[in-house]
Amino acid sequence: MDESLDRKFAALADPTRRAILARLAQGEASVADLAAPFAMSQPAISKHLKVLETAGLIEAGQAAKSRPRRLKREAIAAPAKWLEMLGGDWDAKFDRLNAYLSTLNEGETHD
């Protein structure tokens, strides 16, 4: 796994950062808006934002002094693609498992 992907997964490991990303998926927001739902200081939120920026998952806008943050949707694609490669086609696997379990259940009803 490359270093960039390692940083992305490390950033995604924290529930506060995942909540920030979920909020940013709705649109850009100021640091104050992002900090509002959390019981932590603005400097603590800023540290979380720095981790997300370093991982390349968000970027700061240039709107006056507020510098709103926004999600870099293309950056989410790398971890998602890696997880998809690892897991394969889960829907197909579950469909095969369901079909197999159905055959087992049919065999039990005939005994």
KOLMAR-117851 format. One record per residue: residue in three letters; x, y, z of N, C-alpha, C in turn. Coordinates in steps of 0.02 Angstrom, whole numbers, padded with zeros to 5 digits, always signed. Example, Ala and Ser with C-alpha at 12.3 -4.5 7.8 and 13.67 -1.06 7.14 Angstrom:
% residues 2
ALA+00660-00284+00390+00615-00225+00390+00660-00165+00390
SER+00642-00112+00354+00684-00053+00357+00645+00002+00394
END
This chain:
% residues 111
MET+00042-00058+00000+00000+00000+00000+00045+00062+00000
ASP+00028+00111-00040+00071+00170-00042+00058+00217+00017
GLU+00103+00262+00029+00100+00307+00087+00038+00350+00086
SER+00016+00372+00028-00043+00414+00022-00105+00376+00047
LEU-00111+00313+00028-00168+00273+00050-00164+00260+00125
ASP-00103+00251+00151-00094+00243+00224-00120+00304+00261
ARG-00103+00364+00236-00125+00426+00268-00201+00432+00265
LYS-00231+00413+00210-00304+00417+00203-00338+00370+00253
PHE-00315+00308+00258-00345+00262+00306-00333+00284+00378
ALA-00275+00311+00392-00261+00336+00460-00309+00394+00476
ALA-00321+00437+00429-00367+00493+00439-00438+00467+00449
LEU-00457+00416+00412-00525+00389+00416-00536+00348+00480
ALA-00483+00330+00514-00488+00288+00574-00521+00324+00633
ASP-00522+00390+00632-00549+00428+00688-00622+00447+00676
PRO-00667+00433+00725-00738+00448+00715-00754+00522+00707
THR-00715+00565+00739-00727+00638+00731-00712+00658+00660
ARG-00657+00633+00632-00640+00650+00563-00690+00621+00514
ARG-00716+00561+00527-00768+00534+00483-00831+00577+00486
ALA-00848+00601+00546-00907+00645+00552-00896+00711+00515
ILE-00835+00737+00517-00819+00798+00480-00827+00785+00405
LEU-00802+00729+00381-00808+00712+00310-00882+00704+00290
ALA-00921+00673+00334-00992+00665+00320-01026+00734+00313
ARG-01007+00780+00357-01035+00848+00352-01013+00882+00288
LEU-00949+00874+00270-00924+00906+00209-00952+00874+00146
ALA-00977+00814+00150-01010+00782+00093-01073+00820+00073
GLN-01100+00859+00120-01160+00900+00107-01142+00967+00077
GLY-01079+00986+00080-01057+01051+00053-01004+01081+00097
GLU-00970+01131+00071-00915+01161+00109-00941+01195+00172
ALA-00896+01202+00222-00915+01230+00286-00855+01265+00318
SER-00869+01314+00359-00816+01348+00396-00793+01305+00454
VAL-00735+01322+00482-00709+01286+00539-00759+01290+00597
ALA-00788+01349+00608-00837+01358+00662-00897+01312+00651
ASP-00922+01307+00590-00978+01263+00575-00959+01190+00587
LEU-00899+01171+00569-00877+01102+00578-00866+01086+00652
ALA-00846+01135+00691-00833+01125+00763-00897+01122+00803
ALA-00950+01154+00779-01012+01162+00818-01039+01097+00850
PRO-01043+01041+00814-01073+00981+00845-01029+00945+00895
PHE-00967+00966+00903-00920+00930+00945-00905+00967+01010
ALA-00896+00930+01063-00878+00959+01128-00801+00962+01133
MET-00771+01001+01088-00699+01009+01090-00682+01079+01066
SER-00621+01099+01080-00600+01167+01062-00590+01174+00987
GLN-00591+01235+00964-00578+01248+00894-00507+01227+00874
PRO-00456+01237+00917-00390+01211+00899-00389+01135+00890
ALA-00428+01099+00930-00432+01025+00922-00463+01007+00855
ILE-00516+01043+00837-00548+01031+00771-00498+01048+00716
SER-00461+01102+00725-00411+01122+00674-00358+01068+00665
LYS-00340+01033+00718-00292+00977+00712-00322+00921+00671
HIS-00386+00906+00683-00420+00855+00642-00422+00876+00569
LEU-00437+00939+00557-00439+00964+00488-00370+00959+00455
LYS-00318+00972+00493-00249+00968+00466-00234+00896+00445
VAL-00255+00847+00485-00245+00777+00468-00282+00760+00403
LEU-00344+00784+00398-00383+00771+00337-00352+00805+00276
GLU-00326+00865+00285-00294+00901+00230-00229+00865+00209
THR-00189+00845+00258-00126+00810+00244-00139+00744+00207
ALA-00194+00711+00224-00213+00649+00190-00241+00662+00120
GLY-00255+00726+00106-00281+00743+00040-00356+00733+00033
LEU-00391+00725+00090-00463+00712+00087-00505+00775+00085
ILE-00477+00831+00109-00513+00895+00107-00464+00949+00084
GLU-00492+01005+00066-00451+01063+00048-00484+01126+00075
ALA-00443+01177+00085-00469+01241+00109-00485+01286+00050
GLY-00542+01319+00056-00561+01367+00005-00527+01434+00016
GLN-00541+01482-00026-00509+01547-00022-00560+01603-00009
ALA-00615+01589+00025-00667+01638+00038-00648+01683+00096
ALA-00620+01740+00081-00601+01791+00130-00561+01760+00187
LYS-00580+01776+00249-00542+01752+00307-00564+01683+00331
SER-00624+01662+00312-00652+01601+00341-00619+01537+00315
ARG-00593+01538+00255-00563+01479+00224-00605+01416+00235
PRO-00664+01415+00206-00708+01356+00215-00674+01293+00188
ARG-00689+01237+00218-00661+01173+00196-00711+01139+00151
ARG-00685+01099+00106-00729+01059+00062-00697+00991+00051
LEU-00740+00943+00039-00720+00874+00026-00689+00868-00043
LYS-00635+00831-00048-00606+00815-00113-00632+00745-00131
ARG-00688+00745-00167-00721+00682-00181-00677+00631-00218
GLU-00634+00655-00261-00591+00609-00298-00541+00574-00252
ALA-00525+00606-00195-00478+00576-00148-00508+00517-00110
ILE-00574+00516-00103-00608+00461-00070-00607+00399-00114
ALA-00598+00407-00178-00600+00351-00225-00545+00300-00212
ALA-00486+00323-00192-00430+00276-00183-00443+00225-00127
PRO-00463+00247-00067-00478+00197-00015-00538+00153-00035
ALA-00588+00183-00066-00647+00144-00087-00627+00090-00138
LYS-00585+00109-00185-00563+00061-00236-00522+00005-00205
TRP-00479+00022-00157-00438-00029-00124-00483-00078-00086
LEU-00532-00051-00049-00577-00094-00012-00619-00138-00058
GLU-00639-00110-00114-00677-00150-00163-00635-00206-00191
MET-00571-00192-00206-00526-00243-00231-00517-00298-00179
LEU-00510-00279-00117-00500-00327-00063-00561-00370-00053
GLY-00619-00339-00052-00681-00375-00038-00712-00408-00098
GLY-00694-00386-00156-00725-00414-00216-00798-00394-00220
ASP-00835-00432-00255-00905-00419-00266-00946-00452-00211
TRP-00957-00416-00156-00993-00444-00099-01064-00463-00115
ASP-01098-00425-00157-01167-00443-00174-01170-00512-00207
ALA-01124-00525-00252-01123-00590-00285-01107-00646-00235
LYS-01061-00631-00189-01043-00682-00138-01102-00697-00093
PHE-01137-00645-00072-01196-00656-00030-01252-00692-00068
ASP-01259-00677-00131-01310-00712-00172-01294-00786-00176
ARG-01229-00803-00186-01210-00874-00189-01221-00908-00122
LEU-01204-00873-00068-01215-00901-00001-01289-00912+00011
ASN-01330-00865-00007-01402-00872+00001-01429-00931-00038
ALA-01406-00939-00100-01428-00995-00141-01407-01061-00109
TYR-01346-01064-00083-01321-01125-00051-01362-01141+00011
LEU-01375-01090+00053-01415-01101+00113-01486-01123+00096
SER-01513-01097+00042-01579-01118+00019-01580-01192+00002
THR-01527-01216-00032-01524-01287-00049-01518-01330+00014
LEU-01482-01305+00064-01477-01342+00127-01545-01345+00162
ASN-01580-01290+00162-01647-01288+00193-01696-01333+00157
GLU-01691-01336+00092-01735-01380+00053-01721-01453+00071
GLY-01657-01470+00079-01639-01539+00098-01665-01558+00166
GLU-01667-01512+00213-01691-01526+00280-01767-01536+00282
THR-01804-01503+00239-01877-01508+00239-01900-01574+00209
HIS-01858-01608+00170-01877-01671+00138-01860-01730+00182
ASP-01824-01721+00237-01806-01778+00280-01858-01796+00329
END
